[in-house]
Amino acid sequence: MKPRQITTAFKRLQQQNPKPTTELNYHSNFELLISVILSAQATDVSVNLATDKLYAVANTPHSIRALGVEELKKYIKTIGLFNTKAVNVFKTCGILIEQHDGEVPKTREELEALPGVGRKTANVVLNTAFGQPTIAVDTHIFRVANRTGIAPGKDVVAVEKALLEIVPDQFKLDAHHWLILLGRYTCIARKPKCDKCLLNDICDTAYTWTPHNQAT
């Protein structure tokens, strides 16, 4: 896409959804952090089903530490990789208590030092919890950025850097949410719904997409 088309794309996405947010259920920065850790290679729906029950019992670093790893596993066993995630969440709670007074840190370096927190998770927390204009690139956003031509890149880091360069400043805070929702419900991996897409007249591949030119 050309710069003018990119601006048009985000204006349309903003008009359709002026206040986008994550589909994960949370009521505190800590709950958001844990939910995002659990969401790796899992759907938001599956995470919400588990955390709705977990957070009713334990929703602070201290209460999850008191719960223990084995009991924690019982609440998240329906989520993929739950054994590893339970250990990571337990260790993360310990670090939050010991090093951050039980609070979620506000810097990328401190977030990425937590077990189970990578660049994408840190970006989600920085954006959603602390209002920083970061853009977390997951499978959906990587696909949308490449397929539409908004920000082509060979890997997620390249796409993230491209998006941060080309997305107009007034749209950066919400760009992550708009793009992930577009990829989750419209610009899906197989048989994208080009006829229902807001961007079909400016997209690089609308109506010409086939499995052979799918972004991977």
C-alpha positions in Angstrom: 0.0 0.0 0.0 1.0 3.6 -0.6 1.2 6.0 2.5 -2.1 7.6 1.5 -3.8 4.2 1.3 -2.4 3.2 4.7 -3.9 6.3 6.3 -7.2 5.6 4.6 -7.1 2.0 5.9 -6.6 3.1 9.6 -9.2 5.8 9.3 -11.7 3.2 8.2 -10.8 0.8 10.9 -11.1 3.6 13.5 -14.5 4.6 12.2 -15.7 1.0 12.4 -14.3 0.5 15.9 -13.3 3.7 17.7 -12.3 2.1 21.0 -10.8 -1.3 20.3 -9.4 -3.5 23.1 -8.2 -7.0 23.8 -10.8 -9.8 23.8 -9.1 -11.3 26.9 -11.1 -10.9 30.1 -9.2 -9.0 32.8 -9.8 -6.5 35.6 -6.2 -5.5 36.6 -2.8 -5.2 35.0 -1.8 -8.4 36.7 -4.7 -10.3 35.3 -3.9 -9.0 31.9 -0.3 -10.1 32.2 -1.2 -13.6 33.2 -3.9 -13.9 30.6 -1.5 -12.8 27.8 1.2 -15.3 29.1 -1.5 -18.1 28.9 -2.7 -17.0 25.5 0.5 -18.1 23.7 -0.5 -20.7 21.1 -4.0 -20.6 22.5 -7.2 -18.8 21.7 -8.6 -15.9 23.8 -11.8 -17.9 24.2 -10.0 -20.8 25.8 -8.0 -18.5 28.1 -11.1 -16.7 29.2 -12.9 -19.9 30.1 -10.0 -20.9 32.3 -9.2 -17.5 33.9 -12.8 -16.6 34.7 -12.6 -19.5 37.2 -9.0 -19.0 38.2 -9.3 -15.2 38.9 -12.4 -15.9 41.1 -10.1 -17.8 43.4 -6.7 -16.2 42.9 -6.0 -13.0 41.0 -2.9 -11.5 42.6 0.7 -12.6 42.7 0.4 -13.6 46.4 -2.8 -15.6 45.9 -1.5 -17.5 42.9 1.8 -18.3 44.8 -0.3 -19.5 47.7 -2.3 -21.7 45.3 0.8 -23.5 44.1 1.8 -24.9 40.8 -0.1 -28.2 40.9 -3.4 -26.5 41.9 -2.8 -23.8 39.3 -2.5 -26.5 36.7 -6.0 -27.7 37.5 -7.5 -24.3 36.5 -5.5 -24.0 33.2 -5.3 -27.6 32.1 -7.6 -26.9 29.1 -5.1 -24.5 27.7 -2.3 -25.7 25.4 1.1 -26.1 27.1 -0.5 -25.7 30.5 2.3 -27.5 32.4 5.0 -25.1 31.2 2.7 -22.1 31.5 1.8 -23.0 35.1 5.5 -23.0 36.1 6.1 -19.7 34.3 3.1 -18.0 35.9 4.2 -19.3 39.3 7.8 -18.0 38.8 6.5 -14.7 37.4 4.4 -14.1 40.5 7.5 -14.7 42.7 9.5 -12.2 40.8 6.7 -9.6 40.9 6.5 -10.0 44.7 10.3 -10.0 45.3 11.3 -7.4 42.8 8.3 -5.2 42.0 6.2 -5.0 45.1 3.6 -7.2 43.5 3.1 -4.7 40.7 3.4 -5.3 36.9 6.5 -3.4 35.7 6.2 -0.7 33.0 9.3 -1.3 31.0 10.0 -3.7 28.2 13.3 -4.9 29.8 11.6 -5.7 33.1 8.6 -7.4 31.4 10.8 -9.6 29.2 12.8 -10.7 32.3 9.6 -12.5 33.5 9.3 -16.2 32.7 6.9 -16.8 29.8 7.1 -13.1 28.6 8.6 -12.5 25.2 8.5 -9.4 23.0 4.9 -9.9 21.8 3.6 -10.4 25.4 5.5 -7.4 26.6 4.1 -5.3 23.7 0.6 -6.3 24.5 1.0 -5.3 28.2 2.8 -2.1 27.4 0.0 -1.1 25.0 -3.1 -2.3 26.7 -2.1 -1.7 30.4 0.1 1.3 30.1 -1.1 3.1 26.9 2.2 2.9 25.1 2.1 2.9 21.2 3.6 -0.5 20.8 2.4 -3.0 18.2 2.5 -6.7 19.1 2.8 -8.8 16.0 1.1 -12.2 16.2 0.2 -14.7 13.5 -2.9 -12.7 12.6 -1.2 -9.3 12.3 1.8 -10.9 10.4 -0.7 -12.3 7.9 -2.7 -9.1 7.5 0.4 -6.9 7.2 1.9 -9.0 4.5 -1.3 -9.9 2.6 -2.7 -6.4 2.5 0.6 -4.8 1.8 0.4 -2.4 4.8 3.7 -3.6 6.2 5.3 -6.5 4.4 8.1 -8.3 6.3 9.9 -11.7 6.4 9.4 -12.2 10.2 7.4 -10.7 13.0 10.2 -8.3 14.1 10.5 -6.9 10.6 6.7 -6.4 10.4 6.7 -4.7 13.8 9.4 -2.3 12.8 7.6 -1.6 9.5 4.3 -0.9 11.2 5.9 1.4 13.7 7.4 3.4 10.8 4.4 3.6 8.5 1.4 3.7 10.8 0.4 7.4 11.4 1.0 8.5 15.0 -2.7 9.1 15.7 -3.4 5.4 15.0 -0.4 3.7 16.6 -2.0 3.2 20.1 -4.9 1.2 18.6 -3.3 -0.3 15.5 -2.5 -3.7 17.2 -6.2 -4.2 18.2 -7.6 -3.2 14.8 -5.2 -5.5 12.9 -5.6 -8.5 15.1 -9.4 -8.3 14.9 -9.2 -7.9 11.1 -7.0 -11.0 10.9 -9.1 -13.0 13.4 -12.5 -12.4 11.8 -12.1 -11.1 8.2 -8.6 -11.6 6.7 -8.5 -15.1 8.0 -5.8 -17.6 7.0 -8.0 -19.7 4.6 -10.7 -18.2 2.4 -10.4 -14.6 3.6 -13.6 -12.7 3.5 -12.5 -10.1 1.0 -16.1 -9.2 0.1 -16.8 -8.1 3.6 -13.5 -6.3 4.2 -13.3 -2.6 4.7 -10.0 -2.5 2.9 -10.8 -4.6 -0.2 -10.5 -1.7 -2.6 -7.0 -0.8 -1.4 -5.6 -4.2 -0.4 -2.7 -5.6 -2.5 -4.3 -9.0 -2.8 -8.0 -8.7 -2.3 -10.0 -11.0 -4.7 -6.7 -12.5 -6.1 -5.8 -14.5 -3.0 -5.3 -18.2 -3.3 -3.6 -20.7 -0.9 -0.5 -20.4 -3.2 0.1 -16.7 -2.3 -0.9 -17.0 1.4 1.5 -15.1 3.7 3.1 -17.5 6.2 
